């Protein structure tokens, strides 16, 4: 998994509107990239809505936000439109970005082991250097976790 001090990996991904987002264009402002397992699921919705509800505070603190999951562009668009998120959601169906950040890992739920996205938030400075990694994301207070750093 990406760690503090690592550079923002080079990537490009398609957002909910079918537009290309490239990592090189995200340098220059503080950046929050949050990975979530699946659009429109209860916990992911709570996290994404918490970030949306606190977006003006995050913006005031100088952050830009980007959400990434392995969902399709269509699923991301539906999720984005349903809750009117003020930030982009990237569809990473081939797990290119997910793998670069190291969040595709073995998970256990109800005694079952499987591979999936580990809910993780990465915070980068204006130069694209990772300042913090939040591995134990609390969905209800995701924005607070980012701002308290």
PERA-V428239 format. One record per residue. RES is the residue in one small letter. OMEGA is omega in whole degrees, -180 to 180 (none if undefined). Layout:
RES/OMEGA
RES/OMEGA
//
This chain:
x/176
x/-179
x/179
x/-179
x/178
x/176
x/175
x/180
x/175
x/177
x/168
x/-178
x/-179
x/179
x/-176
x/-180
x/-180
x/180
x/-180
x/175
x/180
x/-177
x/-178
x/180
x/-178
x/179
x/178
x/176
x/174
x/-173
x/173
x/174
x/179
x/179
x/180
x/-174
x/-175
x/178
x/174
x/173
x/-172
x/-176
x/179
x/178
x/179
x/-179
x/-177
x/179
x/177
x/179
x/178
x/-179
x/-178
x/-174
x/-178
x/177
x/180
x/179
x/178
x/179
x/175
x/-177
x/164
x/-175
x/177
x/177
x/-178
x/171
x/-179
x/-179
x/178
x/177
x/-179
x/179
x/179
x/-180
x/179
x/180
x/-179
x/-178
x/-178
x/-176
x/179
x/180
x/-179
x/-179
x/-179
x/171
x/-179
x/174
x/-178
x/-176
x/-180
x/176
x/179
x/-178
x/-180
x/180
x/-179
x/180
x/177
x/-178
x/174
x/-173
x/176
x/-180
x/177
x/176
x/-180
x/177
x/-180
x/179
x/-179
x/177
x/179
x/179
x/175
x/-179
x/-175
x/176
x/178
x/179
x/-178
x/176
x/-176
x/-180
x/179
x/177
x/-179
x/180
x/-177
x/173
x/177
x/-178
x/179
x/-179
x/174
x/-172
x/-177
x/-177
x/-177
x/-179
x/179
x/179
x/180
x/-176
x/-178
x/-178
x/none
//
